[in-house]
């Protein structure tokens, strides 16, 4: 068995038992770049790299790599590089939303300034002056017209318009409406008053026997006569029933709607 065959056999046995020695060696090389290894790991790594060209090359690269990595970490590409990268990566809608958000943040920063209220008032006054006081402004006559309208008498203007265009004035319309409304209200009030007095009179007449019947009940209670007590109570019940019936009958007679319905039924019959 020559050396190549012996080496392949050793690698196969190691791969099937503890794994590939190159993987363990490369893990130790990577860890060595951060912290120093123990003596046992250092001796194993040295013995392996002496016979493994690929791991020896990997160790050389890892030993050289920290210097350029540190230099790259210290490089500041600047704000232009970041904006260019974002423009290349983000779609236009996200770019527009980002700009609007930035504008909103800048506007809020301006509003938090102590002199913002004075500056806004000054700018507003300048804009109003340019709109309504400049000689070439089309809105120059607006303040004068607004003042004339504010000083005018609206009632007099309304009366003048009604006199020119309508057969009667607003005052005459109001008098006519008040006369019609007042006459109707007076009629309704008189009818309601007459109906109330009529119902009260009928109820008084219907409740006239209630006084003697109540006196009879009191005498029966004092005498302790049970039969007369029951009769007096029944008579008082009849008196109250007669009062209620008389009130309902009076209400039906004095209701104009019931009179119209009854007259309509008579005509229909």
VENNOR-V80110 format. One record per backbone hydrogen bond with DSSP energy under -1.0 kcal/mol. NH is the residue of the N-H (numbers start at 1). CO is the residue of the C=O. If there is no record, write none. Layout:
NH/CO, NH/CO
This chain:
6/2, 7/3, 8/4, 9/5, 10/6, 11/7, 12/8, 13/9, 14/10, 15/11, 16/12, 17/13, 19/14, 24/20, 25/21, 26/22, 27/23, 28/24, 29/25, 30/26, 31/27, 32/28, 34/31, 35/31, 42/38, 43/39, 44/40, 45/41, 46/42, 47/43, 48/44, 49/45, 50/46, 51/48, 52/48, 56/52, 57/53, 58/54, 59/55, 60/56, 61/57, 62/58, 63/59, 64/60, 65/61, 69/65, 70/66, 71/67, 72/68, 73/69, 74/70, 75/72, 82/78, 83/79, 84/80, 85/81, 86/82, 87/83, 88/84, 89/85, 90/86, 95/91, 96/92, 97/93, 98/94, 99/95, 100/96, 101/97, 102/98, 103/99, 104/100, 105/101, 106/102, 107/103, 108/104, 109/105, 110/106, 111/107, 112/108, 113/110, 116/113, 119/115, 120/116, 121/117, 122/118, 123/119, 124/120, 125/121, 126/122, 127/123, 128/124, 129/125, 130/126, 131/127, 132/128, 133/129, 137/134, 140/137, 145/141, 146/142, 147/143, 148/144, 149/145, 150/146, 151/147, 157/153, 158/154, 159/155, 160/156, 161/157, 162/158, 163/159, 164/160, 165/161, 166/162, 173/169, 174/170, 175/171, 176/172, 177/173, 178/174, 179/175, 180/176, 181/177, 182/178, 183/179, 184/180, 185/181, 186/182, 187/183, 188/184, 189/185, 190/186, 191/187, 192/188, 193/189, 194/190, 195/191, 196/192, 197/193, 198/194, 199/195, 200/196, 201/197, 202/198, 203/199, 204/200, 205/201, 206/202, 207/203, 208/205, 210/207, 211/208, 213/209, 214/210, 215/211, 216/212, 217/213, 218/214, 219/215, 220/216, 221/217, 222/218, 223/219, 224/220, 225/220, 229/225, 230/226, 231/227, 232/228, 233/229, 234/230, 235/231, 236/232, 237/233, 238/234, 239/235, 240/236, 241/237, 242/238, 243/239, 244/240, 245/241, 246/242, 247/243, 248/244, 249/245, 250/246, 251/247, 252/248, 253/249, 254/250, 259/255, 260/256, 261/257, 262/258, 263/259, 264/260, 265/261, 266/262, 267/263, 268/264, 269/265
